[in-house]
Amino acid sequence: MQIIFPNEMPEYSGRELTLAFTALVDGERVQCIITAEALEDHFGAASPRFEDMLGAFDTHRSRIEAAARRLLSETKAQCSVLRSGYVRFYEANARA
């Protein structure tokens, strides 16, 4: 499975408190989502405001994409929502 992340601006959802970003999985566009909670807990976002979430996303984009790549691989691109618990699990096991 080939997974590539185009350098595109993520989309903010104030209603869902998420950022959506694109992955290309074997050439097909897949929307990945990261929650405000995950950005606050693991990537230093000060709040669920767009500016804070985008700043944390930009600063830690490579770590976020690595976690998304693993989740997409594990679920055969069926699940693409990065929640705080998954990020905690991923980062704990990535270091082990």
N, C-alpha and C positions, 0 to 999 in steps of 0.2 A: 504494500500500500504506500503510494507516494503522497506525502502531505506537504503542501507549500502554503505559506502565508503571504499574500500580496501586501505590499506596503500601502494600505488604504486606511483612511480615517475611520475609527469605530463610530457606531451610531449609538446615541444615548437614548434610553427610555426612562423618563422621569416617573412614569407610572409604575414600571416594573423595577426601577432602580438597578438597571443593568447597562452594560456596554456590549454591543454586538460587533463582532469582527469576522472577517471571511477567511476560510481555509479552502484551498483547492485540494480535494481528495481524489486522486486518480483523474484529475482534470475537471471534476464536478465541483461546483460551488457549494459549500456547506457553511451555514451560519453558526458561529460559535458565540457563546454568551458567557460573560463573567459577571457575577453579582457584585453589588456595592459592598456587601458584607465581606466577600473574599478580598476585594481591593483594599478595604479598611484593615482587615485582620492580618493580611500577609504582605501587602505591597505599599503600605504607608498612606493611603488616601485619608485625608483628614475628615471627610464627610461624603455623603452621597450626592453632593452637588456635581454637576457636569465637569466643571473645571478641576475639582479635586480628583475625581475618578479618572479623567483623561490624563492628568499629570502623572498619576500613579501608573496608569497603563503604559504611557510613553516611556517612563523611567525603567519599568520592569518588563517591557514587551517581550524580551527574549525568554525570560522565566515563565511568563504567562503562555507564550506560544509552545514552550516545551511541555508544560502541563497539559495544554489542549491537544498537542500531538499524541501524548500518551493516552489520554482519554479517548480520542478518536480511534486510535489503534486498538485499544482494549474493547471498544464497543462496536467495532467495524463501522465507524462513523454514524452510529445510531444515536449516541448521546453526546451533546456538545455544550452542556452547561457546567461551567466551572463554579462550584460552590465552595465555601470556606472549608468545609470538612474534607472535600476531595483534595484541595490544594495542600492542606495540612498533611494528609496521608501521602500524597505524591512527593512533597518535599522531604518528609521524614524518610521515605524509602529511597529517594534519589541519592541521599547522602550515605545510606547504609551499604 
